[in-house]
Amino acid sequence: MDFALTEEQTAIFDMAYDVGQAEIAPYARTWEADGTIPRELWPKLGALGLAGLYVPEEHGGSGLSRLDATLVFEALSMACPSVAAFLSIHNMCAKMISSFGDDALRDRMLPSALTMESVLSYCLTEPGSGSDAAALKTRAERSNEGYTVTGTKAFISGGGYSDAYIVMSRTGEDGPKGVSALILEDGMEGLTYGGLEDKMGWRSQPTRQVQMDAVAVPATNLLGEEGKGFTYAMMGLDGGRLNIAACSLGAAQAALDATLAYMKERKAFGKSLTEFQALQFRLAELEIELQAARVFLRQAAWKLDTGAPDATKHCAMAKKFVTEAGSRIVDGCLQLHGGYGYLADYGIEKLSRDLRVHQILEGTNEIMRLIVARDMLRA
Ligand SMILES: Cc1cc2nc3c(=O)[nH]c(=O)nc-3n(C[C@H](O)[C@H](O)[C@H](O)COP(=O)(O)OP(=O)(O)OC[C@H]3O[C@@H](n4cnc5c(N)ncnc54)[C@H](O)[C@@H]3O)c2cc1C
């Protein structure tokens, strides 16, 4: 067993950290205030291979492992978790097209997705179904040319911003086996978007409903096979959960780094904050929790990479553990900053707001517990 990163993995982390610090960190607060991320950012990340991280090289991607990808998201999240998490969703979609699309669909959609001239969104959740995603109601009726899609998707990251949407739609019976994945492109007639959601965190990412009123979708935009859409959507989620956890981890590391520096500077009762043993113990607790989260996350990624039979359970456990640990660590860092932690200028309160949603999406942490418990009871 070897816990060390390889030279190549260290280089991947450093590259992502550097681009995050240069291209994202200085602007993260402005983008948050603007409620959007400039589209010009994405091709810069695409040029570094960050848009198709685990798309195989023969499809034009970077061919990295899931573990490598967590390093990218951990490093980028040290600059801004909102931007990093948005990139994760795009990567999940690109991987779905690469894995399940036929040659024609791949040739048409992947090249611009990999350069990020084209941005992709993932549309599963509906106003009436979130955790119970297989109850989705968006309907895709067969037509001569393909499908006519009607329905509403809720909470879509990149809604009204992205160029294409992978929309899980009902083409058959109730339940997961009646779901197909269709790709809808911005500009298609009948495809509209709701108003910008006003959110607690992830504020630089535009979140809107995606509304479909009899959108004519050509049969060539069916991803893979009819009736397999739910399986595809779930397969993307194991890796998506690792990425979200990695985003929590990176933000927690950034908060802890900033806290250490702050405590060395700040004085109370004539002493540096670092001289109070009670606060040293707090720092130690935060570090222990952070390191435990990192090891647990990387183990889950390794299980997914090696096709371990319990990979899904481990991805769920890591998502739950690391996202909750990340939020606790950031909150602890905020407390150690005193009143300054509450001020936007110190950067910690944004991390606290951004990380909260990681316990809710890509499957809530209650659903993560459900996955773990089911696996235990089945065994
Ligand atoms: C900022 C943001 C961005 C998002 N981006 C996307 C996106 O890009 N694409 C997309 O498809 N979705 C997206 N989502 C949606 C997200 O995945 C859902 O919000 C999430 O799956 C939960 O669904 P829900 O909100 O309907 O909550 P519900 O499913 O209604 O759950 C409500 C509560 O009940 C609990 N609960 C539900 N069922 C059970 C159960 N069986 N056992 C125990 N507890 C249970 C939940 O854990 C939760 O605490 C986004 C959400 C947010 C907030």
The ligand as an SDF file (V2000), in Angstrom:
LIG
                    3D

 53 58  0  0  0  0  0  0  0  0999 V2000
  -27.3660   25.0310   -5.8850 C   0  0  0  0  0  0  0  0  0  0  0  0
  -27.9220   23.7650   -6.4030 C   0  0  0  0  0  0  0  0  0  0  0  0
  -27.4940   23.2890   -7.6430 C   0  0  0  0  0  0  0  0  0  0  0  0
  -28.0300   22.1210   -8.1690 C   0  0  0  0  0  0  0  0  0  0  0  0
  -27.6390   21.6900   -9.4170 N   0  0  0  0  0  0  0  0  0  0  0  0
  -28.2700   20.6440   -9.9940 C   0  0  0  0  0  0  0  0  0  0  0  0
  -27.9870   20.2800  -11.3580 C   0  0  0  0  0  0  0  0  0  0  0  0
  -27.1360   20.8900  -12.0100 O   0  0  0  0  0  0  0  0  0  0  0  0
  -28.6780   19.2640  -11.9110 N   0  0  0  0  0  0  0  0  0  0  0  0
  -29.6160   18.5700  -11.2070 C   0  0  0  0  0  0  0  0  0  0  0  0
  -30.2060   17.6500  -11.7780 O   0  0  0  0  0  0  0  0  0  0  0  0
  -29.9180   18.8860   -9.9110 N   0  0  0  0  0  0  0  0  0  0  0  0
  -29.2690   19.9090   -9.3050 C   0  0  0  0  0  0  0  0  0  0  0  0
  -29.5690   20.2570   -7.9980 N   0  0  0  0  0  0  0  0  0  0  0  0
  -30.6410   19.5530   -7.3030 C   0  0  0  0  0  0  0  0  0  0  0  0
  -30.1690   18.6590   -6.1900 C   0  0  0  0  0  0  0  0  0  0  0  0
  -29.5400   17.5220   -6.7170 O   0  0  0  0  0  0  0  0  0  0  0  0
  -31.4070   18.3300   -5.3290 C   0  0  0  0  0  0  0  0  0  0  0  0
  -31.7510   19.5190   -4.6260 O   0  0  0  0  0  0  0  0  0  0  0  0
  -31.1560   17.1970   -4.3660 C   0  0  0  0  0  0  0  0  0  0  0  0
  -31.0220   15.9790   -5.0500 O   0  0  0  0  0  0  0  0  0  0  0  0
  -32.2790   17.0470   -3.3170 C   0  0  0  0  0  0  0  0  0  0  0  0
  -33.5140   17.0310   -3.9160 O   0  0  0  0  0  0  0  0  0  0  0  0
  -34.6880   17.9810   -3.3620 P   0  0  0  0  0  0  0  0  0  0  0  0
  -34.1350   19.3530   -3.2830 O   0  0  0  0  0  0  0  0  0  0  0  0
  -35.8860   17.7610   -4.2100 O   0  0  0  0  0  0  0  0  0  0  0  0
  -34.9640   17.4860   -1.8930 O   0  0  0  0  0  0  0  0  0  0  0  0
  -35.9380   16.2810   -1.4390 P   0  0  0  0  0  0  0  0  0  0  0  0
  -35.6480   15.0810   -2.2440 O   0  0  0  0  0  0  0  0  0  0  0  0
  -37.3300   16.8010   -1.4440 O   0  0  0  0  0  0  0  0  0  0  0  0
  -35.4770   16.0500    0.0420 O   0  0  0  0  0  0  0  0  0  0  0  0
  -35.9050   16.8450    1.1680 C   0  0  0  0  0  0  0  0  0  0  0  0
  -35.2670   16.2760    2.4230 C   0  0  0  0  0  0  0  0  0  0  0  0
  -35.7330   14.9310    2.6340 O   0  0  0  0  0  0  0  0  0  0  0  0
  -34.6240   14.0350    2.6870 C   0  0  0  0  0  0  0  0  0  0  0  0
  -35.0220   12.7600    2.0760 N   0  0  0  0  0  0  0  0  0  0  0  0
  -35.6250   12.5640    0.8860 C   0  0  0  0  0  0  0  0  0  0  0  0
  -35.8290   11.2510    0.6720 N   0  0  0  0  0  0  0  0  0  0  0  0
  -35.3320   10.5940    1.7490 C   0  0  0  0  0  0  0  0  0  0  0  0
  -35.2520    9.2260    2.1310 C   0  0  0  0  0  0  0  0  0  0  0  0
  -35.6650    8.2480    1.3370 N   0  0  0  0  0  0  0  0  0  0  0  0
  -34.6960    8.9250    3.3150 N   0  0  0  0  0  0  0  0  0  0  0  0
  -34.2180    9.9020    4.1260 C   0  0  0  0  0  0  0  0  0  0  0  0
  -34.2520   11.2080    3.8200 N   0  0  0  0  0  0  0  0  0  0  0  0
  -34.8080   11.5620    2.6490 C   0  0  0  0  0  0  0  0  0  0  0  0
  -33.5180   14.7250    1.9090 C   0  0  0  0  0  0  0  0  0  0  0  0
  -32.2500   14.2420    2.2640 O   0  0  0  0  0  0  0  0  0  0  0  0
  -33.7420   16.1670    2.3080 C   0  0  0  0  0  0  0  0  0  0  0  0
  -33.1590   16.4120    3.5610 O   0  0  0  0  0  0  0  0  0  0  0  0
  -29.0070   21.3950   -7.4400 C   0  0  0  0  0  0  0  0  0  0  0  0
  -29.4080   21.8670   -6.1770 C   0  0  0  0  0  0  0  0  0  0  0  0
  -28.8940   23.0240   -5.6590 C   0  0  0  0  0  0  0  0  0  0  0  0
  -29.3660   23.5170   -4.3230 C   0  0  0  0  0  0  0  0  0  0  0  0
  1  2  1  0
  2  3  1  0
  2 52  2  0
  3  4  2  0
  4  5  1  0
  4 50  1  0
  5  6  2  0
  6  7  1  0
  6 13  1  0
  7  8  2  0
  7  9  1  0
  9 10  1  0
 10 11  2  0
 10 12  1  0
 12 13  2  0
 13 14  1  0
 14 15  1  0
 14 50  1  0
 15 16  1  0
 16 17  1  0
 16 18  1  0
 18 19  1  0
 18 20  1  0
 20 21  1  0
 20 22  1  0
 22 23  1  0
 23 24  1  0
 24 25  2  0
 24 26  1  0
 24 27  1  0
 27 28  1  0
 28 29  2  0
 28 30  1  0
 28 31  1  0
 31 32  1  0
 32 33  1  0
 33 34  1  0
 33 48  1  0
 34 35  1  0
 35 36  1  0
 35 46  1  0
 36 37  1  0
 36 45  1  0
 37 38  2  0
 38 39  1  0
 39 40  1  0
 39 45  2  0
 40 41  1  0
 40 42  2  0
 42 43  1  0
 43 44  2  0
 44 45  1  0
 46 47  1  0
 46 48  1  0
 48 49  1  0
 50 51  2  0
 51 52  1  0
 52 53  1  0
M  END
$$$$
